[in-house]
Amino acid sequence: MALDQQQWPNDLSAFWMPFTANRQFKKSPRMFVSADGMFYRTSDGRDVLDGSAGLWCCNAGHNRPKIVEAIQQQVAELDYAPAFQISHPKSFQLANQIIDIAPEGIDHVFFTNSGSESVDSALKIAIAYHRARGEGQRTRLVGRERGYHGVNFGGISVGGIVNNRRVFGSLLTGVDHLRHTHLPDRNAFSRGCPQHGAELAEDLERIAALHGGETIAAVIIEPVAGSTGVLVPPVGYLERIREICDKHGILLIFDEVITGFGRLGEPFAAQRFGVSPDMITCAKGLTSGVIPMGAVLSSAKIHDAFMTGPEYLIELFHGYTYSANPVACAAGIATLEIYREEGLFEKAKALAPYWEDALHSLRDHPGVIDIRNIGMVGAVELEPFEGAPTKRGFETFLNSYEAGLLTRVTGDVIALSPPLIAERSHIDQIIGIFGGVLRSA
Ligand SMILES: Cc1ncc(COP(=O)(O)O)c(C=O)c1O
């Protein structure tokens, strides 16, 4: 069905689009007008297969009646409740349901509205936690090169993607970065965790030696770096980071905004890798992307350190007007129910080997210089055009869209992460379309 002419906005200039080549877009707009299951429908009436779960978030697929109805009922019953000093039953229900699937030792949920807010909340909680227990000198934060932790000042300070940092001033002070773990010479075309690079975790020892480990509040890393182009951790790397954190009393925060809620075949990457962080930041899959919502998940050790002093006092001076918004909570509860009832995390785990083989079948296609994968995530890295880095990636993204496949482009890397409802036939379709795009470029 072609889009009714009436539905076209008559001027595209007012909306300043995020992370978008605005001028290019407004010359040839790409608009989705509806979605169902694994597919989007464009304004010119084409079906586009969702190869990226929207922006890594629509893990339950699109237009799921259970989520839609939960939202409709909630908004008609209780549209909003103040987030401070008052709450509503669904906030506690959702928090408990998250804890039920969270890694051992994670016992509390602090709600936010996005991944970026989750990250900045976790960094603040880390610093305040140390202060609450008499270690106020622990103010340093450690992130990683090529890390993506959203776009707020804390997140870009610990993040390591240069274009997200370079024009935004001096950022937070007292931040160091581990080196990234991308070693194409040694690890190209790895399946799952690459063999080489665990020694890069020793960077944390060097940073601790440089500043004194007792000055570092927290290390934040994505267990699998997503937005920089899917960097899977080398075998043993995360374990070693955990050991060094323990040795120096540093909190470990896993940013699971992408990896949370089944992307790797377990509820969280922490469970997939058997490494226990002190805090987890999440968002996206929490509501399958339908309503904005994020969360910081924390251990009892951290939470309990704040629960002192007179009971009439606020323990943590932090929160958002929309923390645990009732409509978002209803969406979250319905989403977690779908994950559970349909066994979507287990389904992702079972499908991962097929996904891996399918992705790696693209190895000999024109321009492909690396393929990386784990769980239901994958990336195909393309040789940049000489003198025009990112152009090839962007063109491949556009050509895929025209050919009926939504991908996520980051530099010259095309990332793929379909909704967890995907069947083998969808994977065949994704690889078929994408392979054709690569061959005809
Ligand atoms: C690891 C990670 N952290 C944080 C964020 C930021 O999330 P949001 O865009 O919801 O603020 C993202 C978004 O992709 C992410 O991948």
Ligand as a Chemical Component Dictionary entry (heavy atoms), coordinates in Angstrom:
data_LIG
# 
_chem_comp.id                   LIG 
_chem_comp.type                 NON-POLYMER 
_chem_comp.pdbx_formal_charge   0 
_chem_comp.three_letter_code    LIG 
# 
loop_
_chem_comp_atom.comp_id 
_chem_comp_atom.atom_id 
_chem_comp_atom.alt_atom_id 
_chem_comp_atom.type_symbol 
_chem_comp_atom.charge 
_chem_comp_atom.model_Cartn_x 
_chem_comp_atom.model_Cartn_y 
_chem_comp_atom.model_Cartn_z 
_chem_comp_atom.pdbx_ordinal 
LIG C1 C1 C 0 26.415 -0.009 24.773 1  
LIG C2 C2 C 0 25.519 1.172  24.651 2  
LIG N1 N1 N 0 25.416 2.036  25.666 3  
LIG C3 C3 C 0 24.614 3.097  25.613 4  
LIG C4 C4 C 0 23.854 3.355  24.506 5  
LIG C5 C5 C 0 22.979 4.558  24.450 6  
LIG O1 O1 O 0 21.646 4.223  24.467 7  
LIG P1 P1 P 0 20.533 5.320  24.090 8  
LIG O2 O2 O 0 20.690 5.591  22.631 9  
LIG O3 O3 O 0 19.263 4.634  24.466 10 
LIG O4 O4 O 0 20.804 6.519  24.931 11 
LIG C6 C6 C 0 23.921 2.490  23.417 12 
LIG C7 C7 C 0 23.122 2.727  22.202 13 
LIG O5 O5 O 0 23.299 2.107  21.179 14 
LIG C8 C8 C 0 24.788 1.379  23.478 15 
LIG O6 O6 O 0 24.913 0.526  22.459 16 
# 
loop_
_chem_comp_bond.comp_id 
_chem_comp_bond.atom_id_1 
_chem_comp_bond.atom_id_2 
_chem_comp_bond.value_order 
_chem_comp_bond.pdbx_ordinal 
LIG C1 C2 SING 1  
LIG C2 N1 SING 2  
LIG C2 C8 DOUB 3  
LIG N1 C3 DOUB 4  
LIG C3 C4 SING 5  
LIG C4 C5 SING 6  
LIG C4 C6 DOUB 7  
LIG C5 O1 SING 8  
LIG O1 P1 SING 9  
LIG P1 O2 DOUB 10 
LIG P1 O3 SING 11 
LIG P1 O4 SING 12 
LIG C6 C7 SING 13 
LIG C6 C8 SING 14 
LIG C7 O5 DOUB 15 
LIG C8 O6 SING 16 
# 
